[in-house]
């Protein structure tokens, strides 16, 4: 059977259909949010980051995975010394595979939640033994994330676009009812701390690999199919180590291509606004002004892409 939607929920509920005592995830790239969610499962999980062997790992993602490894008891995170781009989700019982999904979906929020862009397919019984041998070969050539020295961690400044995204409006002040003050408009269906970070056309032109164009996906309403622009889910790792799920939402044309217009937190729009207010010392529910940001020490956030759908947000002073 082939699956193209709701892949994250598929993976986290598949064990309910099979008597299993172990999940093994082999993924070319990882995002911290699904890895941390493995704590929910009632058995042990193993996660293997496949492309470490050729690309290494960025410090912020490595630190985030180390924190998860230290906090989740039923989880072991490995980095493959062999460059592996495979995506395999394997459920085992007493060391034998009883169910498996393979395909194109990385174990990240972006890889598992974008409808129709990635696929996972069930494997047949005759593939279980060679697949088990393949997984064992990769594990035998992997190291624990706890064994990785900083000399193996790739500097984030190497081959990384670092975009400074201003938190000020075009008039040089924080907008009254948009941006960090999105929720301050009483006429919007928002809460006071709702916030977003605007994506300017200059960001897209200057950093074309940073934000992907928006894709069209079919939406079923009353049995009739129509197309809508899909809001990509992303993972955000802040400079202080906090992780947050985000959304690339809204639409704007840039040279004939439709791109996202803003970044918000997801599923709670206020999470971003509360986080920024706490960092700069503004009471929750109160508007943010330019002088608050200047007192804190900066009026922008440095944004970089450190993996598929995984971003680092640097708001350090």
N, C-alpha and C positions, 0 to 999 in steps of 0.2 A: 504494500500500500504506500502511496505517495502523499506527503503532507507539505502544504505550502503556506499555512497560516497557523497562528497560535502555537508556534513551535516551543516557546518557553514552557507553557502550561503542559504541552504534550510530554516534555522531558520530565517535568517535576511530578507528574501524576501517572506515568507509565508503569511504575512499580505496583500500582494497585491492581493491574491485570496479570501480574506475573509474580511467582514466589521467588524473590531474589534477596540476596544478602550483601550486594555490592553494586555500585555504579562506577564505571570508568569513563571519563570524558577525555578524548584526545582531540585537541582543537588547535588549528594553526595559530589563532590569536585568541586572547582572553579579555574579558571585562570583569572587574571586581564584583559587580552586583550579583550576577548569577552564581559566581563562585561562593560568595558569602551565603547565598540562599540555600546552599547544599546542607546547611545545618538543620534545615527542616526535615530532611529525609531520615527515616528510622533505621539506617544502616550506614556502613562506611562508604565513602566516596574517594576516588582518586582522580585528580585533574592533571593533565599533561599539557604544558604550553609547547606547541610543536615547533614554532619558528625561532625559538631561542638559539638553535644551533647555527643559524645564518645571520640573524638580525640582532641577537642579544635582547635586552629588555631595558626600558627606560626606568630611571630611578624612582619616579613617582608611582608607576605601576608596580614595580618590584616591592616598594615599601608597603603599598596597599595590600598586596598578596601576602607579604610577611605578617602583617597585622591580622589578616583573616586566618592564616595558618595558626597563629598563636591563640586565637579566640575560639576556633571551631575544633572540637575534639574528634569528630568523626570524619576528618578530612585530611588528605595528604596531597600537597601540591608539588609537582615535579616540572623541571624544565628539560626538554629533549636536547641532547647534544647533536642529534641528527636533525637536519632541517626537514621538518614534516609539515605539510600544508593540509593534511587530512582532517576531516571532521567526523569523528566516530563517537557514538553514544552506546555503551555496551553494559547490559545488565547481566550479572553472573550469579550463580549459586554454587557454592563450594568450588570455586575456581573455574567452572564451566559456563560458557555463554548460554543463556536461555532466551535472550532477545537482544536485538541490536538495530540501531538506526544509523545510516551513513548518508552523507550528502554534502551540501555546500555551506551550511549554517555554522558560523563560529559561535563559541560559547561566550557570547556577549549580549548585552541588551539590544544593540543595533542588529546583530546577526540573527537574533531569535524573534524579534518583534515586528520586522518590516514585512507586511504581507506580500507574497508572490515573488519576492526578490531572491529568497533562498529556498531550498528544498531539503527534506529529509525523507528517506525511503527505508522501509523495513527490509532487512536482509533475510535470505532463506536459510534453512537449516544446514545445507551443504557448505555454507560459507563460515559457519561458526568456528570450526577448527582452524582454518587458515587465518581468520580474523583474530582468534585468540593468540595464535603464534605471532602475528604481526604486532599486536599490543604488547606481548611479552618482549619482543625484540626492541621496541621503542623504550619500554620501561628499563630494560637492561642497559640502555644507552642514555639514561636520564639521570639527573641529580636532583636532590631535594632543593626546594627554594631556600631552605635554611643553610645549604652548603655554598651558596653563591657568594663569592667575594666581590667587593665593589669594583675590582679591576675588570670584572666581566660585565659590569653594568654600563650600558651605552649612555654617554652624556646626552641630555635632552637638547642641547644646542646643536648637535650634529644632525644634519639633514632634517631639520625641523623648522617649519614656519612658525614664527612667534609674532602674533598679531596683537597690537595694543588696541583694545576696544574701549572707547571712552564711555563713561557713565554720565556724561553731560549732554544736554541737548545742543542744538545748533546755535542757540543764543548764549552758550557758555554756562548755563545754569542747569541744575537737575530739573527735568520737566515736572510740571505740577501734577499731571494725571497720566503719566506714561513712564516708561523706563522703570527706575527704582520706585517711582510713586504711582505705578499703574493702578494700584488698589485704592488710591486716594480720591478717585472720581466717584462721587456718590451715585452717579447715573449708570455706572457700569455694574455688571453682575460679578463683582469682585469683592474680596475682603481687603481690609486696610493694608495688609503687608504683601499683597500680591505684587510681583515685580517681574521684569524681564530685562534682558540686555539686548539692545538693538544691534542688528547686523546691517552695516552700511554697504552701499554698492561699492565703495572704495575697498572695503575688506575683501569682497568677493573678487574684484579685479586684481588687487595686489597679492592675494593669497588664494589662487584658484583651486588648490587642493584641500583647503581647510573645511569648507562647507559644501556638501554635495548638492547638485540640483535636485529639485523636488520631482518625484515620479508620480505618475498617474496610476491609481489602483481602482478596480471596480468596487462599487458599493451597492449592495443589494437592498433595495427598499420596495416593499410590497411586491416582491417578485420581479421587479424591473431593475435592470442593471444600469448604473450610470457611473461616470468617472469622477473621482475626486483627487485632489492633491494630498499626498500622504505626508504627515508630520513624522519625521524620523526621530526615534528615541535614541538618546546618547547617554554616556556615562561621564560624569565630571569628577575628577580628582583635584581637590583644592590643595594649595601649597601647604596647608596645615595638616593634610592627610585625610580630611573628611571627604567622603564620597557622596555623590548626589546623582539621582537620575534626572535627566533633562529632556527637553523637547525642542527640536528645530521646527518652529511653526511660523504661520503666516506665509505670504507669497509676495515676491517682487521680481519684476523682469530685469535682467541684466544682459544686454546684447542679445536679446531674443530668447534667452533661457530663463526659466522660472527657478528662483532660489528662495530659501527661507529668509524671513524678515527679522526674526528675533529668537532669542534663547530663553526659555522659561524652565523652571523646575517642574517635575512631573512625578506623581499625579497631583501633588499639592502645590499650587501656584505660589503660595505664601512662603514656602520653604526657602526659596532664594532670597526674598525680601527680608525674612527674619534673620537669615544667616548674615547678610550684609549689615543689617542694623546692629546685630550683636557685635560684629567685628569693629564697627566704627563708633559704637557707643551711643546710638540713637534709640530711644525707647520704642518698643514695639507699638505699631499703630500710628506712629508719628511720621510726618513727611521727612524725606532726606533732602538736605540742601547742599550746595557746593561747599559751604564753609565746613560742614561736617566731614566731607571727604578730604578737604585740605588739612583739617586738623588731624585726621587720621594719617595722612601722608601721601595719598595718591588719589587720582580721579579716573583711573582706568584699570583694566584687568588685562593681563597678558594671557592670551589663549593660544594653545598649541595642540596639535593632533599627535597623540603618542601611540595610537593603535586604531584599528578599525572601529569607529564610533566611540572611541575613548579619548577624552580631552583632559589636558591639564589647565586649570585656571589658577594663575598666580596673582594673588592680591596682597602679597607681602610688601612690607615697607623696607 
